[in-house]
Amino acid sequence: MTVWAYARATSCAQGGTLPFVVSGTAPVEVADVASDRVVFTGVATPGWELEVGADWPSSLYRARFGPEVPWPQGLPGEAPCPDNEVFFVVREAVPAAPILVSVPFATWQAYNRAGMPGQGLYWTESPVRAGRVSFDRPGGGPCPERWEFGLIRWLRPAGYDVAYCSNLDLDLDLDFGPDLLARRRVLVVNGHDEYWSDGMRDAVEGFVRRGGNLAVFSGNTAWWRIRLEDGGRTMVCHRDALCDPVDDPRLATVEWSSAGRPENALTGVSFRAGAGTWGPDMGRMLDESYTARFAGHWVFEGTGLKDGDPFGQGCLGYETDAAEIEEIGGVPRATCRDGTPASFVVLATADLRHWSAYGQGGAATMGIFTSDLGTVFNAATVNWGNTLHDPVVERVTRNVLDRFSGATPAPAWEVVGPAGTDVRALAVRDRTLYAVDGSGALLRRELCGQNLPWESAGGGGAVGTATQAAGVAGAARALGAAGAVDVSAVAGDVVALAVPREAAAGFPVGLYGLTDAGRLVRWNGGHGGDGRNRGNGGNGGNGGNGGNGGNGGTRMGSGDSEGVWVDLGAAPSGATGLAIADCTFYAATEGGELWRRPFASQGWEQADAIRPADGAPGNFRVRGLAAMNGRLFAGLADGRVLTSLPGGPWEEYDVTLVAAVFTAHAGALLAAGRATPLSRHVLRRRHQGVHRH
């Protein structure tokens, strides 16, 4: 007769004791699943206790009582975990490894006794399914497909210092000892981790908010909400709010998305938009591949992929998660209407709508996002870890683990857009990033981490073309500018852009520019707010070189009557950089001269010069100027960045520009060039990282 057994806990610390319940006396063998190394053999009796070695590596272990019961291979799996096998985790006695791998015991237990009336949580819509199940019973090991084993067996041979925990150990509402996440850099969610309690989510979301990183190599993740009772030995999941006897209906064990706390707030994606192929059709997943959609992202570094390339055949399934996306110029962008975080960046997609014939049609969306101080990567598929033989899957996994664990330091700049556009000027208004390209055309795109293409902000005419009298005169009248309009005047190409934080002294919030002909101009169209806020543009006043102020308008880069650059007057001679801070225009020359013009003033006045510490006049060049929250930033030709509060000393900020054209907005620098993709640097005050001059 086959012996059955179960453990009194799903994990035990190194050097601890793990009690078992065994149905009879039988030989027992304990092996490390990660390496198949046998760490103990002996004879177990009904009240047997395992003395866990203090030197046993933290890992997933299997205790087998009696002879091996073979598991059939292939998809789908054909048998549950044998009752004579018990799986458990050995935790670190003292948390030390930077990477912690969570093993989904809750999901394993949910599938235990599937289809047996009153004993298993499955099948999902069966009227005889159980609403609560116990860990104090045999079974409850991994599903026959062993979704978790591929990654577990790959990690240590790949060189990673990892530790393991049961996912029940993460629950803050249960007393499992010290916080396992306190000293970690990365939490790895692996395989099929479908069932999560409030305490688990609270712990992991808090970990990420505090600066921890979450690597999800899992699918169908955190789909069902559970409660853990009886000290964590009973799992409750009714899947039906009307059947759940909990006093507070807000705690009903239903889908997380139905409970008002959608799982994509944690993971970035959801099974609600995902796909599945089940039962006899499970093998169809082996035909599917991801398509790279942001090959320039660091996650794909070293893969050689280009946008549109397929990769990872067989990694998708048997269940996947996805985000609702829309295509913008051939690039996917998360709509965020489904609860996907606003910072979510789509890295790869798969169209799996045809799976509706085999289980659930939908999609798969690989992506990454930030949450307060931490970052979350999601491969969004159950079978990722079993496809690590694929060189792209392996490289992506390494890139994520190396970056998240700190083994590979994060670069100062992160790519957030495509290369190939000859950007000459940048500025941000609201959530829109504007640029002027080499032809003088005004471009725009959403300010986000996705690799969205630039699109025209106007009608498409070339800079410097003759203007249409009606359009320019109409713009001038709307602005209240006095005097005649010279419809043949050309103000030149815009070489710098700036946006004020707020309107003042008749200058509305909008896009302002500096031309290579020495004119200060304002864009009167293109952005919805620009088109509506048509207040007084102000008189040009006297330029820093004694030039006359202007009061007309010139169409530049837009054949659309809604897109007009309105001339505001002369700018200082030789000025190539423009910024706006504290209701004041600032203009900089290559030689470091800095000029200022308050909104309420009619002319420019000279301010303290821009000078690096080693900056004798003539041995440096200022290439750009930007402002954010009252602080000025100057970019030098050698890539250095200087910063100053107006009137204060210039300090060198510890970063090198990746391109000559840059701007500042919302706590970050943005830079781009013809050969440099749009990149973002988050400003941080490093220890000894800002040098005062």
C-alpha positions, 0 to 999 in steps of 0.5 A: 500500500502506498504511504501518504504524507504531508508537512505541518508547514510549507517552509522551515528555517535552516537548522530547524525542525519540520514535523510531518504526518505519515500514514505508516512506516516507510523509507524517506528520501529528501532531495533539493529540487534545484540540484536533485542532490539527495540531502537525507535518507532514512526511515519515517514513522507516523510522527516523524520530524525532519531535522533540517541541516543548518548547511542545507542551501535555501531551496525547494525540497522534496521528501519522498516516502516509499518508492517513486511514483513516475510523473507522466511527461508532456502537455498537458500533465496527466497526473497530480502530485503523488500523495507520497511526495511532500514539497517544502522550502528551506528558508535562510536562517538569517536573510542575506541573499539579494534575490528571494524566490517565492514558491506558490504553495497556495496555487498548488494547494488550490489544484489539490484534489481538483474535481473531487466534490468538496475537496478541491477548489476546482473546477472553477464553476463546479457547484460541488467545488470546495470553498475552503481547503486545508494544507493538512492533507497529502498532495498539494505539490506542484502541478504535473507540468512543473511550471516552476522547476525550470527557473528554480533549476537554472538560477544557481548554475547561472551564478545567482545568489538566491534564497527561497520562501513559501508564498505563505511566508510573505503574508504580513497577517501571519506570524512567520517570523522576521520580514523576509523581504527586509534585506532583499533587492529582488522578489521573484514570482515564478511559474503559476502564482494565482492565489494571493491573500491581502497580507501577501499583497500588502507585503509585496506592494510595500516592498516595492514602494520602499525600493525593492524590485519585483520580477514576475516570471509568472502568468495568471498572477494574483488572479484570485483573492484568498484568506488564510485561516487557522494560522495559515493552514486553511485557505479560503476562496469561495469565488462567489461573494454570495457564498462567502460568510465573511462579515465584511463584504469588501473582503469576499474571496473573489477575483482581485479585479472584482474586489476593487483592488485589481491585480495589475496595480501590483503586477502591471497586467491582468489575466482579464485581458490575458489568454489560456489554452487548456486541457488537450489543447495545452500543447498549442502554446508551444507554437506561440512567440512574443514579438519585440515592441521596444527592442531599444529598452535595456531589458533587451540589451544584448539580444540583437532583437529589432522591433517586430522580431519574434522570440521565445517560442513556447514561452507563452502559456498555458496562461498569460496576462496582458494590458489593454493597449492601443497602437500609436504609429505602430507602437503599443501604448497601455491605455491605463483604462483597465487599472494598468499603472501609468508608468507601464512600458510595453516591451513585447506583445502576442495576439492570442485571440485565436485561443478562444477556441481552446480556452480563453482568447486574449493577449500577452503583454510583457512590460515594466513599470515603476512604483514609488521607489521600486520597479516591476518587470512582468514576463506575463506567462506561466511557462517562462522559466521552462523556456530558458534554453531560448537565448533571448529568454535567458538574456532577458532574464539575466538583464532583469535579475542583474539590474534589479539585484544591483549586479549590473548598475543602472546607467544614468540614462534610460531610453524612453523613445526612438532614435533617428530624429534630428532633434534641435530643441526640446520642451515639455508642456503638461504631458506632452513633449515637444521637439523641433527637428532639423527641418524646423518642424514642430513635433510632439509625443506623449511624455512617457517611457514608451518608445512612441514616435514623434508626430507633427504638431502642426500642418506640415509646412517647412520652416521659413516659408512665406506666411499667409497674411490672413493666418498671421494677422488673425493670430496677431489680432487674437493676441492683441498685438498692436501695429501692422504685421509684416507677412513676408518676414521670416523669423528663422529656425527655432533652436530652443524651446521653453515652457513657463510653469504658470501664466503671468503679466500677459504671457500665457502658459505655452510653448516659447522659442528662440530662433537663430535669427535672434527672435523670441517667439511663441507657438499659437496652436498645436496644443489644445491649451495653447490654442485656447489661452490666447492672451496678450503676447506682450511687446517685444521690448529691446533685445540685449543687442539693442534690437527692436521688439516685434509684435507680429506673427510668422508661420513656421513649420505649420501649414495649418492656420492653427499653428503660428509662431508669434514674434515677441521681440528680439533676443540677446545677440548670439543666444542659443539656449532658452529657459523660463523660471519664476516668470522670467525668460533666460537666454544663454550664449555659447560663450556663457553669457546669461541674459534675463527678461522678467515677464513684466519687463520690456527688455533684457538685462545681463545676469551672472555668467555661466561658468564651470570651475575650469571655465576661463572664457573661450575654453568651453561652450554652452549648448543648451539651457533648461529650467525646472521648479525655478532651477536653471540647468546649462548643458556644455558642449563636452556633456557636462551639466551645470545647475544654479538657482537664479542669482546663485553659484553654478554647480556641476551636476554629476551626470554627462549628457548623452546628447546636446539637446536637452530639457528638464521636467518633473524631476528628470532631464530628457535628452535626444539627438539624431543618433541618440534615442530619447533618454531620461535621467532622474535627478538625484542628489548623490553624495559628493555628486554636486560640486559648487563652483 
